[in-house]
Amino acid sequence: MKTTAVHFDQVTKTYGGVRAVAGLSLDLHPGETVALLGPNGAGKSTTLDLLLGLKRPDSGTVALFGGPPRQAVETGKVGAMLQSGGLMEEVRVRELVALACALHPRPYAVADVMARAGVTAIADRMVNKLSGGQEQRVRFALATAGASDLIVLDEPTTGMDVTSRNAFWATMREEADQGRAVLFATHYLEEADAVADRVLVLHRGRLLADGTASEIKARAGARRVTFDLDTGPLDAARAATGPREATDLDEAALRALPALRDLPALARIDVSGRTVRIQSHDADATVHAVYARGLYPRNLEVSGLGLEQAFVAITEAEEAAAA
């Protein structure tokens, strides 16, 4: 039987008239790297707070490694890197990391923790003198001060430069390879696509999707069609709309160019300059119609949606259903 690191069973949490988490059920397992996605207000932060025992559910059950969240945290099974809460000031980075190691039931060596988090070079700097990206790396050091079985990360790479982000995720992959569960909430969907074994999509406190990034993209049920058009038809269409603000020109051209309106299987269309970007539920039918209407696309590309486009499509479909 597969070991369960995190177990949510019909968990609900309400603030006044707002249901932040609505009947959430899920299981996370050791060795998984799981991305938690959702728009602002989706319930991501509340879910992490419930997981860490910082809040109690109104109903349902939350368990870590078969026991209460607080017990798992107190015994060092969980390392967390949260956005909320500041770092201790008027201490040096080395002193703060050393304190975290001393408090962990299964600590790593201080020098190793600092090296892994990329903070060795700023070990003697005062914490209140750090940049935003440096603060994030220190938070990472505190979250990985010992051999925790579950690592929880809330927007972990905010403020980090590209080099630091790449190093951070390389370390997280090593942690997962050693059998630890890694759960991270992020607004960087390209990170979820590149790093996560599994993606959870929350919206209005409900779990809308749970699968690999490829499965989430396929669930959106659309393909991306991109091509360039000769400027003649577009320029004529823009001219026909009369004077407009620059930001309205492309929308106006789209409305005035009949060949691009009402294409079959159309989910979304944008015109920028002479580039047309389409999301289609049947890419073959859409492309056939483009040619049939006398347009000759150049640099035609048909591909699956990226995770960001799939995420938008899934959440927009949920909003439309709720309306």
Buried (B, 14 or more C-beta within 10 A) or exposed (E): EEEBBBBBBEBBBBEEEEBBBBBBEBBBBBBBBBBBBBBEBBBBBBBBBBBBBBBEBEEBEBBBBEEBBBBBBEBBBBBBBBBEEEBEEEBBBBBBBBBBBEEBEEBBEBBBBBEBBBBBEBBEBBBEEBEEBBBBBBBBBBBBBBBBBBBBBBBBBBBBEEEBBEBBBEBBEEBBEEEBBBBBBBBBBEBBBEBBBBBBBBBBBBBBBBBEBEEBBBBBBBBBBBBBBEEEBBEEBBEEBEEEEEEEBBEBBBBBBEBBEEBEBBBBBEBEEBBBBBBBBBBEBBBEBBEEEEBEBEEBEBEBBBBBBBBBBBBBBBEEEEE
